[in-house]
Amino acid sequence: MPDLDSSYSRAVLAIRTPVSVTLAQKKISLTQVVELVPGSMLTFDAHCDEPLTLEAGGKLIATGETVKIGDKFGLRIRDILDGDDEQ
């Protein structure tokens, strides 16, 4: 296996992958999806103080909290999850 200093490893580590932050999730029927219009409200069971989750490549990798950075928002990482933690 190549070490981290090899050009191969640097090339692999340079690959970009989508990351996403999830506030809450729920399942709704397709009927409800079709009925969505501007102004529709969806409620979630998650409390507003619960941690957000960070996913990379569809895998949960960390949890954190929302922070305001200027006029944008970010995620402050609180816990890095090991490979045994599953969604």
Secondary structure, 3 states (H helix, E strand, C coil): CCCCCCHHHHHHHCCCCCEEEECCCCCCCHHHHHCCCCCCCCCCCCCCCCCEEEEECCEEEEEEEEEEECCEEEEEEEEECCCCCCC
